[in-house]
Amino acid sequence: MNEILIYLGILIIIVLGSGYLIKFKFKPQRNEEDELEKSMEDEFIIDPETGAKITLDEAENGVWETIDNSKPISQSELNNLPEFDRQAQTAINHLKRKDIYTNIETLSDSQIEVIDNTEIINSYDEWSYSEVYEMKNGLIILLTPQMKNLTYYAEDYSETQLMYWIKIQNIKGHYVFRESTQVDKMLNLSSNENLPNYKCYEIQETSNLNLLNDVLTIFEEEKELIIEIKNDNLFIKTLKFISINDVERIEKIVQRFANKNYI
């Protein structure tokens, strides 16, 4: 009993102090004047529907699809982008250069429905996506989750992140794994022995526990991810603004699945 009271006391102190300590991550702020100046120097405009980048002359002549957006942009164009656009485009260039990925225009209605019904997406107010890439037994989605009115002082949260959707046969069940907080660890809240640094939310028990545990060992050294298993679907989402580092580390995770013949 005394031990429980001690834990509760620590929890109350942390919660009361969190109002001063919690920091929210927002979409990176940009200098609007700098970006306007850059866009004027480039003399390009962007089609809001397709993202196509064209010259002013081409726009005046009614030409809107002169650039193949499935191809990576050049290094000189990359160097001229604002910092966070450059970070995102470097990751996108990597995806476009690899033959194992195919850029597709849109998600199907049935794919959107599956994503919409994940616990990952339900933790946000809204979501959208900008690009989708097909790979063997899966998809890579450039996802933009949104959270509104977080606090009286905070702006809305919205930034582009990565979500991988991989098909793994016969895994079954429904589980969500989020990285454990210090409070979770102090209170010894539920985690899977194969993924001890993540809090486990069991929504529906699997009928294939051996496969589930083997899959989880692939993530045992990974941090800053949200993982969801729902029937034969595995979702892996990053927690930060899209970067080449996250693309490359999830490629290594996917390769571990391939090495085990899961995909």
LONU-716195 format. One record per residue (C-alpha): residue number from 1; x, y, z; residue in one letter. Coordinates in steps of 0.2 Angstrom, whole numbers, plus 2048, in hexadecimal, padded with zeros to 3 digits. Example, Ala and Ser with C-alpha at 12.3 -4.5 7.8 and 13.67 -1.06 7.14 Angstrom:
BEGIN
SITE:pos:px:py:pz:code
SITE:1:83E:7EA:827:A
SITE:2:844:7FB:824:S
// end
This chain:
BEGIN
SITE:pos:px:py:pz:code
SITE:1:800:800:800:M
SITE:2:80E:80C:805:N
SITE:3:817:808:7F4:E
SITE:4:807:80D:7EA:I
SITE:5:805:81D:7F4:L
SITE:6:817:821:7F0:I
SITE:7:815:81E:7DD:Y
SITE:8:805:829:7DE:L
SITE:9:80E:837:7E6:G
SITE:10:81C:837:7D9:I
SITE:11:80F:836:7CB:L
SITE:12:806:846:7D2:I
SITE:13:816:84F:7D4:I
SITE:14:81B:84B:7C2:I
SITE:15:809:850:7BB:V
SITE:16:809:860:7C5:L
SITE:17:81A:864:7BE:G
SITE:18:816:860:7AD:S
SITE:19:80D:870:7AA:G
SITE:20:81E:878:7AA:Y
SITE:21:829:86B:7A2:L
SITE:22:81E:864:794:I
SITE:23:824:86A:783:K
SITE:24:81A:866:773:F
SITE:25:821:863:762:K
SITE:26:819:86D:754:F
SITE:27:81B:86F:742:K
SITE:28:82C:878:73F:P
SITE:29:82A:88A:73E:Q
SITE:30:831:893:72F:R
SITE:31:835:8A5:72B:N
SITE:32:827:8A9:71F:E
SITE:33:831:8B8:717:E
SITE:34:840:8AD:713:D
SITE:35:835:8A0:70B:E
SITE:36:82C:8AE:701:L
SITE:37:83C:8B5:6FB:E
SITE:38:842:8A4:6F6:K
SITE:39:833:8A0:6EC:S
SITE:40:834:8B1:6E3:M
SITE:41:846:8AD:6DF:E
SITE:42:842:89C:6D8:D
SITE:43:834:8A3:6CD:E
SITE:44:82A:893:6CF:F
SITE:45:818:890:6D5:I
SITE:46:811:881:6DC:I
SITE:47:800:879:6D6:D
SITE:48:7F7:876:6E7:P
SITE:49:7EE:867:6E0:E
SITE:50:7FC:85D:6D9:T
SITE:51:80C:865:6E1:G
SITE:52:813:868:6D0:A
SITE:53:821:875:6CF:K
SITE:54:820:880:6BF:I
SITE:55:827:890:6B9:T
SITE:56:81C:8A0:6B7:L
SITE:57:81D:89F:6A4:D
SITE:58:816:88D:6A5:E
SITE:59:808:892:6B0:A
SITE:60:803:8A0:6A5:E
SITE:61:802:894:696:N
SITE:62:7F7:888:6A0:G
SITE:63:805:87B:6A2:V
SITE:64:804:873:6B3:W
SITE:65:80B:862:6B2:E
SITE:66:81D:864:6AA:T
SITE:67:826:85D:6B9:I
SITE:68:826:84A:6BE:D
SITE:69:824:84B:6D1:N
SITE:70:827:839:6D2:S
SITE:71:83A:83D:6D0:K
SITE:72:845:844:6DD:P
SITE:73:84A:856:6DC:I
SITE:74:85C:85B:6D8:S
SITE:75:869:85F:6E5:Q
SITE:76:869:871:6DF:S
SITE:77:856:873:6E2:E
SITE:78:858:86A:6F3:L
SITE:79:865:876:6F8:N
SITE:80:859:885:6F5:N
SITE:81:84B:87E:700:L
SITE:82:848:885:712:P
SITE:83:850:87A:71F:E
SITE:84:840:86F:724:F
SITE:85:83B:86D:712:D
SITE:86:84C:867:70E:R
SITE:87:84C:85B:71C:Q
SITE:88:83B:854:715:A
SITE:89:840:854:703:Q
SITE:90:851:84B:707:T
SITE:91:846:83C:70E:A
SITE:92:83A:83D:6FF:I
SITE:93:849:83D:6F3:N
SITE:94:84F:82D:6FB:H
SITE:95:83E:824:6F9:L
SITE:96:83D:82A:6E7:K
SITE:97:84E:824:6E2:R
SITE:98:84C:812:6E9:K
SITE:99:844:805:6DC:D
SITE:100:83C:7FC:6EB:I
SITE:101:830:80A:6ED:Y
SITE:102:822:810:6E1:T
SITE:103:81A:821:6E3:N
SITE:104:807:81F:6E2:I
SITE:105:7FB:82D:6E1:E
SITE:106:7EE:82A:6EE:T
SITE:107:7E9:81D:6FB:L
SITE:108:7D9:813:6F7:S
SITE:109:7C9:816:701:D
SITE:110:7CB:805:709:S
SITE:111:7DD:809:70E:Q
SITE:112:7D8:81A:715:I
SITE:113:7CA:810:71F:E
SITE:114:7D7:804:727:V
SITE:115:7E3:813:72C:I
SITE:116:7D4:81D:732:D
SITE:117:7D0:80E:73E:N
SITE:118:7E1:80D:746:T
SITE:119:7E4:812:758:E
SITE:120:7F3:81C:752:I
SITE:121:7E8:827:747:I
SITE:122:7DA:828:754:N
SITE:123:7E6:831:760:S
SITE:124:7E6:840:755:Y
SITE:125:7D8:84C:750:D
SITE:126:7DB:84B:73D:E
SITE:127:7E8:844:731:W
SITE:128:7ED:846:71F:S
SITE:129:7FA:840:714:Y
SITE:130:805:847:706:S
SITE:131:80E:838:6FE:E
SITE:132:80C:825:6FD:V
SITE:133:819:818:6F8:Y
SITE:134:816:806:6F4:E
SITE:135:823:7F9:6FA:M
SITE:136:822:7E6:6FB:K
SITE:137:814:7E1:707:N
SITE:138:811:7F3:70D:G
SITE:139:810:806:70B:L
SITE:140:819:815:711:I
SITE:141:80E:824:714:I
SITE:142:814:836:717:L
SITE:143:807:839:725:L
SITE:144:802:84A:72D:T
SITE:145:7F9:847:73D:P
SITE:146:7F1:856:745:Q
SITE:147:7EC:85A:757:M
SITE:148:7E2:86A:75B:K
SITE:149:7E1:875:76A:N
SITE:150:7EE:86B:774:L
SITE:151:7EF:878:782:T
SITE:152:7EA:88B:785:Y
SITE:153:7FC:890:780:Y
SITE:154:800:883:773:A
SITE:155:7FD:884:760:E
SITE:156:7F6:875:757:D
SITE:157:801:867:753:Y
SITE:158:804:862:741:S
SITE:159:814:85B:738:E
SITE:160:818:84E:72B:T
SITE:161:81E:83D:732:Q
SITE:162:820:82C:72B:L
SITE:163:814:81D:72D:M
SITE:164:819:80C:726:Y
SITE:165:80B:7FF:723:W
SITE:166:811:7EE:721:I
SITE:167:807:7DE:71E:K
SITE:168:80C:7CF:72A:I
SITE:169:802:7BF:728:Q
SITE:170:7FA:7B6:736:N
SITE:171:7FF:7C2:744:I
SITE:172:7EE:7C6:749:K
SITE:173:7E8:7CF:759:G
SITE:174:7E8:7E2:75C:H
SITE:175:7F6:7EB:766:Y
SITE:176:7FD:7FC:767:V
SITE:177:80F:800:76E:F
SITE:178:814:811:773:R
SITE:179:825:816:77B:E
SITE:180:824:815:78E:S
SITE:181:825:825:797:T
SITE:182:82E:827:7A8:Q
SITE:183:81E:826:7B1:V
SITE:184:819:816:7A8:D
SITE:185:82A:80F:7AD:K
SITE:186:828:814:7BF:M
SITE:187:817:80D:7C1:L
SITE:188:81D:7FD:7B7:N
SITE:189:80E:7FF:7AB:L
SITE:190:80B:7F1:79F:S
SITE:191:819:7ED:792:S
SITE:192:81D:7DE:787:N
SITE:193:82D:7D4:78D:E
SITE:194:833:7D5:77B:N
SITE:195:831:7E8:77A:L
SITE:196:834:7EE:78C:P
SITE:197:836:800:787:N
SITE:198:825:802:780:Y
SITE:199:814:802:789:K
SITE:200:809:7F4:782:C
SITE:201:7F6:7F7:77F:Y
SITE:202:7EE:7E7:77B:E
SITE:203:7DD:7E9:773:I
SITE:204:7DA:7D8:76C:Q
SITE:205:7E5:7C9:771:E
SITE:206:7EF:7C0:763:T
SITE:207:7EC:7AE:75F:S
SITE:208:7FF:7AD:759:N
SITE:209:809:7B3:768:L
SITE:210:819:7AC:762:N
SITE:211:818:7B6:752:L
SITE:212:813:7C6:75B:L
SITE:213:822:7C4:767:N
SITE:214:82E:7C0:759:D
SITE:215:828:7D0:750:V
SITE:216:82B:7DB:75F:L
SITE:217:83D:7D6:761:T
SITE:218:840:7DF:751:I
SITE:219:83C:7EF:75A:F
SITE:220:845:7EC:76A:E
SITE:221:853:7F9:767:E
SITE:222:847:806:75F:E
SITE:223:841:816:766:K
SITE:224:835:824:762:E
SITE:225:828:819:759:L
SITE:226:816:815:75A:I
SITE:227:813:803:755:I
SITE:228:802:7FB:752:E
SITE:229:7FD:7EA:74D:I
SITE:230:7EB:7E7:747:K
SITE:231:7E7:7D6:740:N
SITE:232:7F4:7D4:732:D
SITE:233:7F9:7E6:731:N
SITE:234:808:7ED:739:L
SITE:235:809:800:73A:F
SITE:236:819:809:73F:I
SITE:237:819:81C:741:K
SITE:238:826:828:746:T
SITE:239:824:836:752:L
SITE:240:82E:844:74A:K
SITE:241:82F:84F:73A:F
SITE:242:833:844:72B:I
SITE:243:846:841:729:S
SITE:244:852:836:71F:I
SITE:245:858:82F:730:N
SITE:246:847:828:734:D
SITE:247:845:821:722:V
SITE:248:855:818:723:E
SITE:249:852:811:734:R
SITE:250:841:80A:72F:I
SITE:251:848:803:720:E
SITE:252:854:7F9:72B:K
SITE:253:844:7F3:735:I
SITE:254:83C:7EE:726:V
SITE:255:84B:7E4:720:Q
SITE:256:84B:7DB:731:R
SITE:257:839:7D5:72D:F
SITE:258:83F:7D0:71B:A
SITE:259:84D:7C6:723:N
SITE:260:841:7BC:72D:K
SITE:261:836:7B9:71E:N
SITE:262:827:7C3:725:Y
SITE:263:826:7CE:716:I
// end
